[in-house]
Amino acid sequence: METVQDNSIPFHVLTIDECLRALDASRHGLVTPEAIRRLVAVGPNELEEPERISPWVLLAAQFRNVLIVILLIAVVLSAALGHGIEAIIIGVIVVFAALLGFVQEYRAERAIEALREMAAPAARVLRDGDESIIPAREVVPGDIVLLQVGDRIPADLRIVEAVNLQADEAPLTGESVPVEKHADPIANPDIAVADRRDMAYSGTVITYGRGRGVAVATGMRTEFGKIAGMLQTVEVGRTPLQENLDRVGRVLAVIALVVVGLIVALGVLRGQDILEMFLFGIALAVAVVPEALPAVVTISLAMGVQRIVKRNALVRRLPAVETLGSTSVICSDKTGTLTRNEMTVREVFASGVSAMLLGSGYEPMGEVTVNGIAVEVPDPVIDLLRAAALASDATLIRDTEGHWTIRGDPTEGALIVAAAKVGLEKSDLEIQYPRTAEIPFSSERKRMTTLHKTPGGTTACSKGAAEVILDACTTVLEDGSIIPLDKTERGEIIARAETMAGEGIRVLGVANKSDTDLATAEESMTFLGLVGLLDPSRPEVAASIAACHNAGIKVVMITGDHPVTATAIARELGISSNGRVMTGRELEQM
């Protein structure tokens, strides 16, 4: 049974048949008795819940402090000496400091369980040769999992069948653009997880196409599970403030003992009663202890925590606030942290004019500018975005809280949003120009073409890789007229596409063809222009990075993006001025 789930096997290197043999599985899936046996052997397909810390343990941890211990001893001694008021005051201060720290840490401990929410609630698999829907926790190595648009992948899979299959792997790798998947083995056994195109990973989402995969890892052995495991094994160290407070406590304890010893010795030498001198020495020792210090420290840290919480950040341990003041380097993820993780059309190049679309994210609002000046939307831009929207399957939706989001491929979603910004609603376009046929996107063709019924006949709209679309065109739309696409025009378009790509922008080409049919739709098309897309940075990030630099803190961006894209974002945010980029392979070789 150990070989059923063996993380040492590089499944992305093996052929499909080799994978199935290694897993003792078949293309028809598992039979139910075998699936049950494997579930018992390897356990449920879910992330192990970290051992919950008991509230009593958290409360006891607040007293694991030398200074607090000394104060507790002071409470006992003050009470024993008959100083009830002093004992009560010191006791209240100690309890207040402990409870304040306990409340903050208890709330934080209950909040840190976000990784578990990444698990898929159900999965479609082949069991006994038939399609079945089972709880995701029951998926086992060797199961054949069926994939379609919108599915959250329940386990790490080796792709067995892929039809235009794409997955959004941003939660795992930070890549904001959907990744194309295929079933062909990859020769390099050491290739990065983000580049294993024949694998699909637990917690990621299918955005396009359909396919099948055989489960090779479940639960804590998935890539997500490895991350969860590393988080659970992080050692909790002591902060400089905790070390210093303990040092102060130890010094005060030594001073107190010395004071008691000296007072008792001197008193005895002068003929005083030893018990009387001992009690007097203890009273002086108690007076040495700064009773309010723990409370002052705890209140100061709690105030810092509250300020951080108002900025939507969570502090798990109260003393960690103090270490923020000692930070010298901040390493930050890019996608979803520095950027919005919402693909957005930034630039449209049509009829020789470069127009910028303002606004970011999926909210369909934003002006169109040319050379930094707001203008009426040029007709070539409208023609281009209309064709791009018609050749897309994504939809723009608004949730119950008023937030805009997209259903489907993020790139197509960006095109739909851009069209909506210039007044072209996808639902209206579908009614006005109903789709009659389509040639779906594939990784080999690198484009998608749809045919629509229009008043002038059947019109084809195509979008895809700029060079592929350009090669299919013989004419270009220029100032409202269709003219031959000569070498000069073609060269200008290629140069513009290369300039946009050099700025870290993803470039698509858009074309159409009037009065056509499915057989000839992608021949002799009319080039409409280029669309530049990117994942925009969050508006507050640049100022935050500048504040870090002013404070002497170095900011490092970590991302799974292509180095060109990463460099462009880093320069835009002020992270990098020299353009230095280090890949993961280079880092490993250091």
MARZAVEX-217406 format. One line per 3 residues: their letters; for each residue x, y, z of C-alpha. Coordinates in steps of 0.05 Angstrom, whole numbers. Last residue first. Example, Ala and Ser with C-alpha at 12.3 -4.5 7.8 and 13.67 -1.06 7.14 Angstrom:
sa> 273,-21,143 ~ 246,-90,156
end
This chain:
mqe> 469,593,-83 ~ 443,540,-131 ~ 373,540,-102
ler> 367,615,-113 ~ 388,609,-185 ~ 334,555,-196
gtm> 282,599,-163 ~ 297,657,-209 ~ 334,720,-187
vrg> 315,787,-217 ~ 354,852,-213 ~ 318,908,-250
nss> 363,963,-223 ~ 308,1006,-193 ~ 269,952,-159
igl> 212,956,-109 ~ 185,1023,-134 ~ 116,995,-149
era> 121,1004,-224 ~ 192,978,-224 ~ 172,915,-188
iat> 112,904,-233 ~ 155,909,-296 ~ 209,864,-266
atv> 158,810,-248 ~ 129,811,-318 ~ 197,803,-350
phd> 218,750,-299 ~ 157,707,-316 ~ 110,702,-257
gti> 117,653,-198 ~ 126,710,-150 ~ 168,735,-91
mvv> 177,811,-84 ~ 231,836,-37 ~ 224,900,3
kig> 284,929,41 ~ 267,968,104 ~ 305,1032,119
anh> 244,1070,144 ~ 242,1112,81 ~ 244,1048,40
caa> 185,1020,79 ~ 146,1085,69 ~ 159,1080,-6
isa> 134,1009,-5 ~ 70,1031,29 ~ 60,1088,-20
ave> 67,1040,-79 ~ 19,989,-47 ~ -42,1033,-34
prs> -70,1030,-105 ~ -64,954,-110 ~ -23,934,-170
pdl> -58,915,-234 ~ -57,843,-261 ~ -42,857,-334
lgv> -74,860,-402 ~ -54,893,-468 ~ -104,887,-526
lgl> -80,893,-598 ~ -117,914,-660 ~ -173,901,-710
ftm> -139,857,-761 ~ -186,837,-817 ~ -187,762,-833
see> -161,727,-896 ~ -174,657,-867 ~ -200,640,-798
ata> -274,637,-817 ~ -262,596,-879 ~ -295,530,-859
ldt> -342,560,-807 ~ -373,609,-856 ~ -361,680,-877
dsk> -396,746,-892 ~ -352,790,-849 ~ -285,772,-818
nav> -259,793,-750 ~ -193,804,-714 ~ -165,812,-644
glv> -93,803,-620 ~ -73,791,-548 ~ -14,819,-509
rig> 3,804,-436 ~ 37,865,-407 ~ 105,860,-373
ega> 131,925,-403 ~ 171,885,-455 ~ 106,853,-478
mte> 78,922,-493 ~ 139,941,-534 ~ 138,875,-571
ara> 65,884,-590 ~ 79,955,-614 ~ 136,930,-658
iie> 93,874,-686 ~ 38,924,-704 ~ 87,972,-736
gre> 118,916,-776 ~ 51,891,-801 ~ 31,961,-824
tkd> 97,968,-862 ~ 94,899,-891 ~ 25,909,-920
lpi> -43,894,-889 ~ -90,915,-945 ~ -141,968,-924
isg> -208,964,-889 ~ -234,1034,-874 ~ -258,1064,-808
del> -193,1100,-794 ~ -152,1036,-807 ~ -182,966,-801
vtt> -129,917,-826 ~ -127,868,-883 ~ -93,801,-898
cad> -101,771,-829 ~ -87,700,-805 ~ -14,715,-789
liv> -36,773,-746 ~ -80,728,-704 ~ -23,679,-691
eaa> 28,734,-676 ~ -20,768,-626 ~ -37,705,-589
gks> -113,698,-587 ~ -178,730,-607 ~ -225,717,-665
cat> -293,744,-687 ~ -328,714,-747 ~ -387,750,-780
tgg> -447,715,-813 ~ -492,760,-854 ~ -499,836,-858
ptk> -553,842,-805 ~ -509,799,-759 ~ -509,725,-739
hlt> -446,708,-702 ~ -387,661,-711 ~ -336,649,-656
tmr> -261,641,-661 ~ -212,623,-606 ~ -136,628,-610
kre> -72,593,-590 ~ -80,539,-644 ~ -37,487,-608
ssf> -58,506,-538 ~ -131,502,-559 ~ -187,553,-562
pie> -254,531,-590 ~ -277,541,-662 ~ -347,568,-654
atr> -417,567,-683 ~ -482,607,-687 ~ -470,660,-634
pyq> -525,712,-629 ~ -505,783,-648 ~ -557,831,-618
iel> -578,783,-562 ~ -507,762,-546 ~ -484,834,-550
dsk> -537,856,-500 ~ -515,803,-450 ~ -442,822,-459
elg> -455,896,-444 ~ -417,943,-490 ~ -418,1013,-459
vka> -344,1030,-463 ~ -329,1003,-393 ~ -372,942,-408
aav> -324,923,-464 ~ -265,928,-416 ~ -302,884,-366
ila> -315,830,-418 ~ -242,832,-440 ~ -219,824,-368
get> -266,765,-359 ~ -237,733,-420 ~ -168,737,-388
pdg> -197,712,-321 ~ -229,650,-353 ~ -298,635,-326
rit> -345,670,-278 ~ -325,741,-263 ~ -329,786,-202
whg> -360,852,-182 ~ -375,865,-109 ~ -444,891,-90
etd> -451,849,-27 ~ -501,802,-60 ~ -452,787,-116
ril> -445,823,-182 ~ -431,782,-245 ~ -389,789,-308
tad> -391,728,-354 ~ -335,690,-388 ~ -347,657,-456
sal> -307,704,-500 ~ -306,715,-576 ~ -364,765,-572
aaa> -326,805,-520 ~ -263,810,-564 ~ -305,830,-625
rll> -340,885,-587 ~ -274,907,-556 ~ -242,916,-625
div> -301,952,-656 ~ -307,999,-596 ~ -232,1014,-598
pdp> -237,1029,-673 ~ -296,1076,-659 ~ -255,1119,-611
vev> -285,1125,-540 ~ -294,1198,-526 ~ -230,1225,-496
aig> -195,1233,-429 ~ -125,1261,-439 ~ -63,1222,-418
nvt> -37,1213,-489 ~ -104,1180,-506 ~ -150,1165,-448
veg> -211,1120,-439 ~ -247,1128,-373 ~ -263,1074,-322
mpe> -320,1034,-293 ~ -338,961,-303 ~ -313,938,-234
ygs> -272,875,-248 ~ -205,901,-224 ~ -175,966,-245
gll> -198,1033,-271 ~ -170,1070,-331 ~ -168,1043,-402
mas> -109,1070,-443 ~ -115,1083,-517 ~ -58,1072,-566
vgs> -75,1096,-636 ~ -52,1064,-701 ~ -122,1040,-719
afv> -126,1001,-654 ~ -79,991,-595 ~ -118,979,-531
erv> -82,986,-464 ~ -94,966,-391 ~ -144,910,-397
tme> -149,881,-327 ~ -134,813,-296 ~ -157,811,-224
nrt> -106,783,-175 ~ -107,853,-142 ~ -32,863,-141
ltg> 18,871,-84 ~ -19,819,-44 ~ -66,782,-91
tkd> -9,761,-137 ~ 57,789,-113 ~ 79,752,-50
sci> 119,794,-2 ~ 187,789,31 ~ 199,846,80
vst> 271,860,103 ~ 296,902,161 ~ 242,890,213
sgl> 262,911,284 ~ 199,951,297 ~ 157,893,274
tev> 190,852,330 ~ 149,890,382 ~ 83,868,352
apl> 105,795,358 ~ 96,801,433 ~ 20,795,425
rrv> 21,729,387 ~ -25,716,328 ~ -25,785,298
lan> -78,794,243 ~ -77,847,190 ~ -137,885,162
rkv> -109,955,173 ~ -154,965,234 ~ -123,901,261
irq> -54,934,259 ~ -78,992,302 ~ -110,943,350
vgm> -46,903,355 ~ -6,965,371 ~ -54,983,426
als> -47,912,453 ~ 29,919,453 ~ 26,983,493
itv> -25,953,541 ~ 19,891,552 ~ 82,932,565
vap> 47,979,613 ~ 14,920,649 ~ 80,883,655
lae> 115,946,682 ~ 63,966,733 ~ 90,924,791
pvv> 161,951,785 ~ 194,903,836 ~ 241,938,885
ava> 184,949,935 ~ 175,874,941 ~ 249,868,961
lai> 239,922,1014 ~ 180,885,1044 ~ 221,820,1042
gfl> 277,853,1081 ~ 229,878,1135 ~ 200,808,1142
fme> 269,779,1151 ~ 289,834,1200 ~ 229,818,1244
lid> 242,744,1240 ~ 316,754,1259 ~ 301,799,1319
qgr> 351,856,1319 ~ 419,850,1354 ~ 457,897,1308
lvg> 492,838,1274 ~ 423,806,1264 ~ 398,869,1231
lav> 458,874,1185 ~ 451,801,1163 ~ 375,805,1153
ilg> 380,869,1113 ~ 439,843,1071 ~ 405,777,1055
vvv> 338,809,1038 ~ 373,861,993 ~ 415,807,959
lai> 352,765,946 ~ 316,825,917 ~ 375,844,874
val> 379,773,846 ~ 304,773,831 ~ 309,841,800
vrg> 365,817,754 ~ 324,755,735 ~ 263,797,720
vrd> 303,847,679 ~ 331,788,638 ~ 261,760,629
lne> 238,828,605 ~ 297,832,557 ~ 283,763,528
qlp> 210,779,519 ~ 227,844,485 ~ 277,811,439
trg> 222,762,416 ~ 221,689,436 ~ 217,637,382
vev> 157,597,358 ~ 182,542,313 ~ 143,533,248
tql> 120,461,243 ~ 47,475,230 ~ 62,524,174
mga> 107,472,141 ~ 52,421,143 ~ 2,469,112
ikg> 50,482,55 ~ 61,407,45 ~ -14,397,45
fet> -22,449,-10 ~ 28,410,-52 ~ -10,346,-37
rmg> 18,297,14 ~ -24,327,71 ~ -88,303,40
tav> -83,268,-27 ~ -29,251,-77 ~ -28,217,-145
avg> -101,225,-165 ~ -111,206,-238 ~ -134,262,-283
rgr> -190,277,-332 ~ -206,335,-377 ~ -249,394,-394
gyt> -241,463,-423 ~ -230,529,-386 ~ -225,557,-316
ivt> -210,495,-275 ~ -193,516,-204 ~ -134,504,-157
gsy> -143,474,-87 ~ -108,408,-103 ~ -60,411,-161
amd> -63,393,-235 ~ -3,360,-269 ~ 16,354,-342
rrd> 35,427,-345 ~ 89,420,-292 ~ 116,490,-299
ava> 88,519,-233 ~ 115,459,-195 ~ 186,475,-217
idp> 223,427,-264 ~ 270,378,-228 ~ 247,315,-265
nai> 257,347,-334 ~ 227,304,-388 ~ 155,327,-382
pda> 101,275,-398 ~ 44,293,-446 ~ -26,299,-417
hke> -36,373,-427 ~ -54,434,-384 ~ -55,508,-401
vpv> -43,554,-342 ~ -92,609,-325 ~ -58,678,-317
seg> -48,705,-246 ~ 10,659,-229 ~ 18,662,-153
tlp> 39,589,-150 ~ -12,557,-104 ~ -72,604,-98
aed> -57,631,-168 ~ -63,563,-201 ~ -123,579,-246
aql> -129,519,-291 ~ -135,509,-366 ~ -158,449,-407
nva> -168,457,-481 ~ -187,383,-481 ~ -141,347,-432
evi> -139,273,-416 ~ -96,235,-367 ~ -70,294,-326
rld> -31,272,-265 ~ -72,297,-207 ~ -59,329,-139
api> -126,325,-102 ~ -195,357,-99 ~ -190,404,-160
rdg> -240,461,-153 ~ -287,452,-212 ~ -312,515,-247
vql> -301,490,-318 ~ -296,415,-322 ~ -253,359,-292
lvi> -266,285,-280 ~ -223,251,-228 ~ -197,180,-239
dgp> -181,153,-170 ~ -113,120,-163 ~ -94,156,-99
vve> -157,166,-57 ~ -216,215,-60 ~ -261,206,1
rap> -248,276,30 ~ -274,306,-35 ~ -343,279,-18
iis> -367,235,-76 ~ -401,248,-143 ~ -399,186,-187
edg> -386,173,-260 ~ -388,98,-276 ~ -333,46,-287
drl> -338,18,-217 ~ -321,88,-191 ~ -301,143,-239
vra> -295,209,-202 ~ -332,275,-195 ~ -310,311,-131
apa> -344,346,-73 ~ -330,400,-20 ~ -263,422,-50
ame> -211,443,2 ~ -187,515,4 ~ -227,529,68
rla> -176,488,107 ~ -122,539,90 ~ -160,594,125
eia> -154,565,195 ~ -120,623,231 ~ -180,659,261
rea> -188,618,325 ~ -116,629,345 ~ -123,705,333
rye> -182,711,380 ~ -147,671,434 ~ -83,711,426
qvf> -118,777,436 ~ -160,753,495 ~ -100,720,530
gll> -56,782,525 ~ -108,826,558 ~ -124,772,609
aaf> -51,766,631 ~ -41,841,638 ~ -106,850,677
vvi> -91,791,722 ~ -22,818,739 ~ -47,889,752
vgi> -105,863,794 ~ -57,821,836 ~ -10,880,848
iia> -68,922,872 ~ -97,867,915 ~ -30,852,948
eig> -17,926,961 ~ -86,932,994 ~ -75,870,1036
hgl> -8,889,1066 ~ -11,839,1123 ~ 58,811,1113
aas> 29,746,1085 ~ -13,785,1036 ~ 48,823,1012
lvv> 87,758,1007 ~ 34,724,965 ~ 26,784,918
ail> 102,792,913 ~ 108,719,892 ~ 57,734,838
liv> 98,795,818 ~ 161,753,814 ~ 125,703,769
ilv> 100,760,725 ~ 172,785,718 ~ 199,717,700
nrf> 145,705,647 ~ 106,642,634 ~ 43,674,665
qaa> 12,689,597 ~ 25,617,576 ~ -25,594,629
llv> -81,631,592 ~ -62,601,525 ~ -60,531,556
wps> -127,543,589 ~ -156,565,522 ~ -133,498,494
ire> -89,502,432 ~ -121,466,375 ~ -75,414,344
pee> -70,436,272 ~ -125,406,229 ~ -96,356,181
len> -113,377,110 ~ -163,332,77 ~ -165,271,33
pgv> -183,220,86 ~ -132,167,108 ~ -79,129,70
avl> -97,57,88 ~ -171,65,106 ~ -183,105,42
rri> -143,54,3 ~ -187,-3,26 ~ -250,38,11
aep> -226,53,-59 ~ -210,-22,-69 ~ -280,-42,-47
tvl> -311,12,-93 ~ -276,-8,-157 ~ -225,43,-181
ghr> -225,84,-244 ~ -237,64,-316 ~ -169,91,-339
sad> -136,40,-292 ~ -101,39,-225 ~ -43,3,-190
lar> -14,72,-174 ~ 53,57,-207 ~ 17,21,-264
lce> -28,81,-275 ~ 31,129,-275 ~ 69,85,-325
dit> 8,83,-370 ~ 2,159,-368 ~ 75,169,-384
lvh> 121,186,-327 ~ 159,252,-318 ~ 102,289,-284
fpi> 93,230,-236 ~ 162,241,-205 ~ 155,184,-154
snd> 183,203,-86 ~ 115,226,-62 ~ 91,154,-58
qvt> 16,145,-49 ~ -2,76,-75 ~ 69,51,-65
em> 59,47,11 ~ 0,0,0
end
